[in-house]
Amino acid sequence: MSASLTAMRSVLEGGLTTLPHGVSRAPLPLREGRVAATSVGDAFRVDVHGHRIFPGLINAHEHLQVNAVPALLGAGPFPNSYAWIAAFQQHFQDADVIAALRVPKAVRLRHGALKNLLAGTTFVVHHDPWHPVLDAEDFPVSLLRDHGWSYALDGPDFGPPVRDSYVATPADRPWIIHLAEGTDAVAASELARLDALGCLGGNTVLVHGVGLGDDDIERVVARDAAVVWCPGSNKALLGRTLDPRRLHAAGRLALGSDSRLSGRRDLLDELSAAATSGELSHTALLGLVTTDAARIFRLGLRGSLAPGAPADLVIVRDRDGLAADSLVGVARSDIRAVVRDGVPRVADPDFAGWFAAAGVDVVPVQLDGQPKLIARDLVDPAVVALEPGLDLSFSEDEGEFDLAVEARCH
C-alpha cells in the first residue's frame, strides 16, 4: 500500500477494542499504518460507538490460487492426504476444473487474497511457491515472508526437499509442512519420520496433524513446535480432525482455513465450524487467529491492538448474542469495516467519509446481498468474477450509496 495512504492519521472513538485477554473502551489512534500510543493531532475522527474493534485476522494456512477451483464432491473420507491427492488427479480432468485452472495464476492468487480480506483476514500464510504478484504493492493482504517450507514428506513434488529446506531455514523463522494429514498408519508414522530427519524444532509448524497421537502431541509441545488446525478441511476430506485442547493449552496451535478446494468458505466460517465441537471457548478461538498465530509465526505485535502494531482492524456492530470477545457467528456481510495499515479497504456505505479522507477511490458493490464500498484498486473485474456473492451491479440509483461525508465520519 502506498506511503501516502498509510501516512493517514485517524482516531476511532467510542468503540470497544476486543482481544483474547479482554475488552476496553478507549479512543484507538492510528498513525502511519500503525496503532499509536497517544492521540494524534489533525486526525480524522471515526465514530464507532456501538461497535467492537478486533485485530485483523491471521489465516495460518491457505493455498490462495485454488479458491475458485471446483471442489471434489462425493468422495472420501480418505485415509490420508496422499490418497485424496491421487483422487484429485482424475478430478483435474473435469471440464470445469480445467477451465478454472486456465485462469492466469496471478488472477487466482489475487482472488484468494480478496476472499480472505472480505472476511476480515488481513494476513495470510500462503503454503505454495512464491509468485511475483505476491510482491505487488496493491496485493489485498499481507503475507508471511522469509520462511521455509516443504509440501509433505511423500507424494507429489510440489515444494522444496524436506531436509534441505529445513536446514536452510534460519532458526528464528518458521518452517512449514503438511504432516500427519490422515487417519491411518501412514499418517500416524509421519512425526517420527520427520523427527528422524532432524526437522522437528522450535520453528517447525505442522499443518493438519490429524494423525498425531497423544505421545506425538507431547513431543510437539516438548520441542516448541506448533500445529495449524484446519477442522473444516479435515472433516471434509478425512472424516475427522484432531483434538485441539492440549496444543492450545501449550500455546502451540493456530487456525487455518485451507482453500475452498477442500475447506470452508473463509476464516469466519472456519471459526464457526471450530466452535461447534465445543472443545475450545470463543475466547480461545479468537486467540488462534490473532495473538497465538502471531507468536507461532514470529509476527511481533501483529494480531494485537498494542501501540506499534500494524493498524489492521475488523469492525463489527455490537449486538445481542455476540459474546464480548467473539467473532463466532459473524458472517462477512456483517462486518462493518475491514482496515489494513490504517486505511479502510472494505466497509459499509456510511463509512464513505473515511475512504474520502484517506484518498481512497471506492466502488459500490453488494456482498452477499449487502451494500458495501470497496477500494477501487481491489476491483479487478477478472478477480471479482471469481468470487461468489460479490456483485458489481450495485447502483447509486438504489439510494443506498452516498459519497458525501456521513455523520459517522466527521
N, C-alpha and C positions, 0 to 999 in steps of 0.2 A: 504494500500500500504506500502511496506517495507520501513524502515527508510533509508536504503542505496540508494533507488531510490529518495525519497523526499529530500535527502541531496544535490542533484544536484544543481549546480548554472548555470543559463542561463541568457542571455540578448537578448531580441527581439529588433532588430534595424530597424528603418525606417518605421514601420507601424503606422497606425492611431489607437490610443486607443479610443474606442467608448462606450459611456454611454448615458443614457437618458438625462443627463444635458449637454452634449457637447462632442466634439471630439478634440483630441490634438495629436500632433506628438512629440514623445519623446522616448528614449530607455525605455523599460519596463524590469527592472531587476527582476529575480526570484531567491529566495534562500530558501532552506529547506521547499519547498512546499508552500511558501508564496510570495506575491508581496513584493519586498524590497523597502526601501525608497531611497537607493542610489545604484549606480552601484557596482557590486561585483567583486572582483579580481578573476583571473583564471576561469572566466565564459566561458561557451560555447556560442558562438555568432550565432544567427539565423537571417538571412537576411529576413525581411518580408516587404521590400519595395513593394508598390503596393497592400498592404493588409490592412484589418481592423481587429482589435483585440477587441472582445467582451468578457464580463464576461461569464463564463459557465452559462447555463440557469437553472432556477429553475422551476420544474414542480410541481405545487401546489396541484395536485390531480391525483393519479394513483392507480390502482389495478394491481400490477405487474404480478401476477400469472395467469391472464386470457387473455393475449395478443395474444395467439395462439389458443384460443377457437373461433370457427366459430361464426360470428355474427348472430343474429336473423334477417332474411330478410323478407320483405313484410308484416310486421305487424306494427300496430300503425298508427298515433300517439296515444299514451296512455294518459289518463287523469292525471296520477300520477305514481310515481315510484313503488308503490305497485301493480298497475295493470300490469306493464311490468315485475316485478319480478314474478308474477303469471304466465304470459305467458311464461317466461323463464323456468319454471318447466317442461313444455311439451317439450320445445326446448332441454332440457338436456337429453331427451330420444333419441335424434338423434344419429345415429351411429358415425358420425364424431365428435360430441361433446363428446361422451363417450370416444372415442379414444384419443381426445385431453386432457381430464382430467385424463387419465391413466398415462400420462407422470408425473414423480415424481415432486412434488411441488417445490423442490429445483431447478430443471432444469427450470421449468416455471418461477420462480422468477428471476433467472439469465437471462433468455431470456428477460423478461420485462425490466430489468435494461439495458441490452445491446441495446435493441431497443431505449431506451432513450439516451444512450451515443452516438450512431451513429448519432443522430440528434442534438448533441451539448448540451444535458441536462446532467449536472454533479451532480445535487442534486434533489432528488425526495421526495415528501410527499406521503408515501405509506399508504393507508387507509384500513388496514386489520390487522388481528392478526400477531404478530411477529413470525418469524421463525428463527431457528439457522443459516441458510445460510446467512441471512442478516448481521450477525456479521463477516462473512468471510473477512479476510484481503484483498483478491483479488476481493471482490464484485465490479461490474463495476461502481457503482455510490455511492455518499454519500446519507445518508438518515436522515430524521427528527427523532430525538430520544427524550426520556424523555418527551413525550407529552401525553395528554389524548385524548380519542376518544370514540365515540359510532357510531353505524352504522346509525340508523334512529330512529325516535320516535315510529314508529309502524312496523309491518311486521315481517319478519324472524329475529330470534335472532342471528345475525351474530357478535355481539360485546358486550362489557360491558354494563350493565344497565345505562341509561342516567343520572339519578340524581346521582347515586353512583359514576360514572366515573367523572362527572363534579366536585363534591365535593372533590374527591381525587386528582384532578389535581392542582398543585401549580398555583397561580395567575400569575406567571411570565412565565408560559409555555402554549403553545397553546392547546386548546381543540377543537376537530373537529367533525362535524356531518353532514351527508346529511340532508338537510332541504328544505321544500317548493319546492320539485322536482316534479312539476306538474303544471297544468293549471286550476285545478278545485277547488271547495270549500275545499276539504281535504287539498290540498297544501296551500291554502290561509290562513288556520287556524293555521298552524304549528308554526309560530313565536310566536303568543300569547300563545300557549300551552307551548312552550319552556321557554318563559319568566315566565309563571306562576309556572314552576318548579324551578325557580331561576337559570337557566342555560344560561342566556344571559348576558355576561360580557365582559370586555375588552380583554379577551383571547379567546373568542368564535369565531370560524371560521366555517361559514356555507358553505356547498358545494352545488352548483347549484342555489338555490334561485329563480327559475323561477316564483314561485307563490307569491313572495313578492310584495305587493302593495306599493304605494308611501309612505304611512304612516309607513309601515313596514321598508322600507329602511331608513327613517328618524330615526326610533327607533334604527336600527342597528348602524347608524352613531353616534347617541347620546350616545350609550353605548360603543363606541370604539370597537365594534365587527367588523368582516370582512366577505367578501363573496369570494369564489372561483368560477370564471366564467368558464364554460365548454361549449361554444356555439355549438361545433360540436356534442357532445353527446346530448345536449338538443334538437337540431333541429332534430336529427335522431329519438329520442325516443318520444319527446313531441310535436314536430312541431314548436316550437319557443323557444326563450331564453329571458333572462332579458335585460333591457336597462342598460348598464354599466356606463352611464355618471355620475350620482350622486355619486355612490360609488367610482368611480375613482377620481372624484374631491375632495372627502373627504380623499383620500388615504387609502381606505378600500377595495381594490379589487386586486385580483391576478388571474392568468390564469392557468388552468389545462387542461390536455388532456383527462382525464379519460383513460380507456383502449380501445383497439381496439374492444372489445366485444360490445361497444356502440359508441365509439368516433372515432376521426381521427387517421391517422397512427402514428403521433408523434406530438411533441410540435411545430415544424416548420409548419406543416400543420394546426395546431390549430391557430397559429398566422395569417396565410394567410386567414383562414376562418373568424377570428375575424375582419380582415381588410376589408372584402368585404362589411360589413354593413356601413362602413364609420363613425361610431359613435365615434371612438377614433383614434387619429393620430398614425402614425407609431412610433413616439417617445413615446407616452403613452403606446403602446403595448409592447415596449421593457422594459419599467419600470415594467410592470406587471409580467415579467418573470425574473427580476433581482432585482432592489432595492426595489420595492414595496413589492414583495414577501418576501424578506429578512426581511423587517421591520415587516410585519404581523406575520411571523413565528419566530421572535426573533433570527435571524441568524447572528447578528453582521455585520461584513464587507462583508460577502458573498454576491455575486451578484454585487460587485463593483471591481474596479481595484486599490483601495486605498492601500497604504503601510500597510502591515499586513493582507490583505485579502487573503483567500485561492487562490493559483495560478491555478484556474480553468478558462480555456480560450477556446474561439471559434475563429478560424482564417479563414477568407474568403477573396477571392480576391476582391479588389476594382474594380467595373465595372460600365459601363454606365447604368443608370436606377436604380441603388441601392442608395437610399437616405442615407445620411451620417450616420444616426443613426437608420438604419432599417435592420431587418433580414426578413422582409416580402418578400416572393417570392424566398427565398433561399431554395433549396432542400438539403437533407442530402448529396447527392453526390457532391454538390457544395462546401461543407466545406473542406477547405484545411487541417485543423488540429483541433483535439479536445484534450485539455490538461487538466489533472487532477493532482492536487498537484504538479504542475510544471513539470510534465513528460508527453510527448506525449503518447496518447493511441490509437488514430486512426488518420491517416494522409495520404496525397498523397505520392507517392514513392520518390519524390525529397526531402522529409524531412528525408530520411533514416539515414543521418548522426546524426541527433538529437536523434533518437532512439538509435543508436550505442553509442553515447557519454553518454547517460543515462543508458546504460547497459540493455536495454530492447530488448529481443528477439522478432522478429516480424514474422508474417505470411502474405504473399501476398494474397490478395483477390480481388474480384470485388464487388462493392457496387452499385447496380442499373446500372450495366454496366460500371462503372468507376473503374480503378485500385486504390487500397488503400493498406496501410500497417496497420496491427492491432496487438497490443501486444499479444504475444503468450498465456499469461495466461487468455485472454478473449475468446480464441478459443477452447471451449469445443464443439466437433462435435455434441453432442446431443442438445446443445443450438443453435448452428448455423443452424442446420437442421430446427429449428422452425421459422427462420427469412426469409421471402420472400425478394428476391433481394440481399441477401448476399451469395456469391458463393466462395467456397474454391478451385475451379478448376483452378484459375488463375495461369499461368505458367510463369516461368522466361524465357522460350523459346520465349515468345511473345515479348521480348525485351524492356518491359516497366519497369522492376524491376532491381535495381542495389543496392546492399548493400554498395557500396563504398560511402565515404563521398562526397556529392554533393556540387556544387558551392554555393548553397543556405545556407548550414550549414558548417561553416569553423572554 
